């Protein structure tokens, strides 16, 4: 097998433009082994040759001006092979976390049984610990929203294991100890990470409680009207606003002898996803334009770390993506020769305050 993989590697490096995957003499073998789980990919080579343009057929893809070979191996999969584990989760990268969850839940991790909740919790708390330690915080949009969804999903899986109180924050030290040799910052920022995770868990518990009241109100309303289907928009509101997985809403509906409008939920979810993508795109375009604009402004501006207030000269004004001489309404970016205001960076929020003119009047 190793000899064969060696040959595949060598032949892959000599692939020419006219050699399609279908003509590769090992392609049939690779297709065959990919259809079962006797084999897993632990290392691969990607030969970047074409620009994948969704607007044209694959046969019309343009060649990249600078081709490259990308190679990489998955740490978890390599560890699984070395330790003879059935999956990545049975390695010492995840098992210490799973053992802690066993203690908190009183349940035992069954390698061959239903262990999804253990795996979700172990995976998500690791992601949360690293991201929060890196300066990202749970929120309602962008990467913050991703973190909030991860935390809420892990919390819901904790409830499936019978853990009905904040617990994820208790796993942070275990994550830190596992990765300490290469990522000591998780333990260094342990108190901060624990505080954020616990606060989010407590907030979610309150939100979940409010969501249950909202769901009960919907059910009571439908019963009064003699209806038996929870509308898709209500299912989506429970999901988006209160963090209810669709399955939880279905359980509530089933207990009341009702069903949920899955199609309506899917439609609302897709529409919201498109809207969010559009907003993110607009922000990205605005950010790019703003960055280019500020690069063209060459006046010097110094940040005074030690001052909380100071007098300084206004050297540039930016409004509506352009440098202007003055502005009388709307919002604008003001650049001073010297400023005590710290800009948002590295996970720290920006300073807030007032700008006063010579007469001490807010500008």
N, C-alpha and C positions, 0 to 999 in steps of 0.2 A: 504493500500500500504506500509506504513512504517513498519507494522508488518511483511509483507511478505519479505521486504528487510532485516529486522532483522533476519528472519529465514534463508534467503539465506546466510547472513554473517556468522551465526553460523555454518551452514552446510558446507560452503566453508572451514572453518577452520579445519574440520575433514575429508577432502578429503584424501583418501588413494590411494596407487599406482594403484590398480586395478580399481578405479572409474573413468571412462572416462567421458568427458563432455556430450556425448550422453546419458549416463545412469543417469545423474543428473536429479532429478525430477522437477527442475525449469528451465531446459535448454530450453524446448519447449516454456515456457512463455517468457523467455528472447529473444528467436529467434523472437517471434511474435512482441514484442514491439520494437525491433530494426529495423523493416521494415517501421516504420513511424516516423514522427518527433513530435509526441505528448509527447514523453519522451526523455530526454537527460541524459547522464551520467555525474554526478557531482562528483562522488567519486568511487573509485574501490579498489579492493584487488587483488594483483598478487602473487600467490604462486609459487615461483621459485623452480622447482624440477629437470628439465632436461636441459642438454646442447644442444641447438638447432644447430645441425651440418647439414648444407645444403648438405653434401656429403652422408648422409645416410637417409633412410626412417624414418618417425616420430616414428614408432614402435621400432626402434633400437637406439633411443636417449639414451645416457648414463646419469645416475643420477649425479647431482652435488655433490661434496664432502661436501659442506656446503649449505644446503637449507635455504631459508629465506622467509619471508612474507613482501612484499612491499606494502605500502598503500599510497594513496595520493588523494588530491582533487584540482580541478582547481579553482584558485582565481576568474578568470573572470566569470566562470559559477556559482559559489556560489553567487557572487555579482548580477548576472542576476536574480537568483532565489529570493534573498532577496529584490531586487528592483522591481521585477515583470516585468522585461524587456523581450522583445521578443527574442533578441539576446545579445551576449556579448557587441556589439557595442552601444547598447542603454543604457549603464550604465555610471556612472560618472567616469569610468576609461578611456572611449574613447570619450564621447560626448563633453567635453570641447575642445578637439582637432578638432572634426568635426565641432563645432560651429565656430572655428577660420578659418577653410577651407571655410565655408559658406561665411564669411566676405571677404576673399581673392578672392573668385571666383564669388561672386554675385549669386551663385546657392543655392537652398534649399535642404537639406537632406530629402529625402522621404523614410520613414521607410518601406513602402510597394512597392516602385518603384525601379528604377535602381539606386542603391546607391553604387555600387561596387568601384568606384573611391574614394569616401569618406573613405570607409573601408580600402582600400589598403594604402592610404596615412596615415591614423591614426595608422594603425598597423606598417607600415614600419618606420615612423619617431620615434616611440617609441623604436623599435629595434635599429635603428641607434644611437639614443641619448645614450642609455645604453652602446652599444658596443664601441662607440668612447670615451665615458667617462671612459670606462674601459681600454682604451689604444689601442684598435684595430683601424686600419686605412684602408680606402678604397684603393684597389690596384688591381694588375692584376693576383694574384694567391692566393690560400688558402682562409682563412677567409676574407682577404682584397677584394678578387674578389666577395665573397658573399655580402659584404656590398655595393660594387659598383653596383652590379645588383639590390639590394634592392632600393638604392637611385635612380637609373635610371628608375626603374619601377614606383616608386612613382612620379617621375618627369613627366613621360609620362602620368600618370593618372591625374596629375595636368593640363596638356595641354588639356586633354579631357574635363576638367571642365572650360577651357578657361583661365587658368593661364599660360601666356607665358613668365614668368620671374622667376628667382630664388625665391622660397617661402618657401621651406621646413625648412630652417634655422630659419625662423620666428616662427615656431611651437615648437622649442626646449624649450623656457621658459614655455609654457603650459604643456608640458610633465613633466618638472621639478616640477612644482607646484602640479600636480596631485599626484606624487609619493614622494613628499618632506618628508613626515613623516617617511618613512622607507629608502628612497634612496636620501638623501640630496646632494650626490655628483653630480647629474645631474645639479642642480642649481649652485653648487660650481664651476663646470667646464663649465658653460654655454658659456662663451666667446670663449673658445677653441673649443667646439662642434659646435657652430654656424659658426666659422671661417672655420672649415674643411668641414662642410656640404655645406656652400655657395660656397666655392672654387670648390667642386666637381660638384655642380649644374652648375656653370659657365663653367667649363671644359666640361661638358656633352653637354651644349648648343652649344659650338664650335664644338664638335665632331659630334653632330647631324646635324649641318649645313654642315660640310664636307661630312657626309654620304648622305645627300640629293643631293649634287653635284655628288657623286659617283653613286647613284641610277639613276639620270637623264642621266648620261653618259652611263650606262648599257642600259637603255631604248632606247636612241638614237642609240646606236650600233646595238641593235636587230632590230630596225625599218629599219636601213640601209641594214641589211642582210635579211630582210623579215621574221624574226622569231618572235614568240609571247610568248615564255616561258622563264622566268628568271631562269637561272640555279641554282640548289641547292647550289653549292659552293659560288655563288654570294649572295644568300639569307643568307647563313651562315656568310659570311664576314660582311654583313650589320648588322647582329645580334651580332656577337662576337666582331668585331672591332669598330663599330659605335653605338652599343646599340639599333639598330632598332628591335622592336618586329616584328615577322613574319607578324602579322596582318597589320602593317604599310607598309611593303613592298608589301603586297597584295593590299592595297589601292592604292599605287602608280602604281602597275601593272594594276589594274582595270581601273584607269583613262586613262591609255594608251592603253586600249583594250587588255591587256595581262594577263597571269596567272603566277604562280610561281611553281617551282618544289618542292613540299612539301616533297616527298620521298627522293630526293637528299639532301635536307636540313637536314632531320631527320638522314640520314646516316652519314653526316659530323658531326653532333652534337654528335651522339653516339660514333663515332670514336675519336673525341676530348675528350669526357668525359672519355673514356677508357684510353687514353694517359695520361690525367691529373691524373687519379686515380693511374696509374702505377708510375708516377713521385712522387706523394705524398707517395706512398708505399716505393719507393726506399729511399726517404728522411727520412721517419720514421725509416727504417731499419738502415740507416747510422747513424741517431741520436741516436738510441738505442745502437749501437756498440760503438759509440764515447763516450756516457755517461758511459757505462760500463768500457771503457778503462780509462777514466779520473778518475773514482772512484778508480782504482788500482794505480793511481799515488799519492803518499802520501807526496810529497815534499810540503813545505809551500809556499804560494804565497799571498802577502799582497797588497791590493788596497789602494793607497794613494790618498785620495779624494782631498787634497789641492794642490797637485803638478801638474803642466802641463808638466814638464820634470824632469827626474832624472836618476841617474846611478844605474844599478842593475845587478845582476849575472843571467845568463841564466841557469836554473836548469833542464829543460826538453824540449825535442823536440818530437812532434807527427807528423808522416807522414804516409799516406796510412793505417790508422787505427792501427798504431803500434808505440810504443815508440822507437825512434832511437837515435843514438849517434850524427849523423850529417846528413845534407841534402844539396844537391848541385843544385837541380832543382825542378821544380813543386811548389806546395804550402805546407805549414806546419803550425802547431800550436806551438807557442813558449811560454813557461811558465817561468816567471822571479820570482825571490825572492820577488821583489816589482815592482808594475806597476802603472802608472798614467792613464792607459786606462780603461775606464768604459765599461763593457760588456753590450750588448743589453739585456734589462730586463724592465719589468713593463711599456712597451709602449715607453720607451726612446731608441733612436738609439745608437749604439755603437760609442765610440770615434774613430777618425781616426788620423793617424800621421806617423812618421818615426821611424825606429829603426837604430841607428848608432853604429858603432864599435868604438874602442878606437881612431882611426884615423879620426873620424867624417865622415866616409864613410857609405852610406846606405847599410845595410846588405841585 
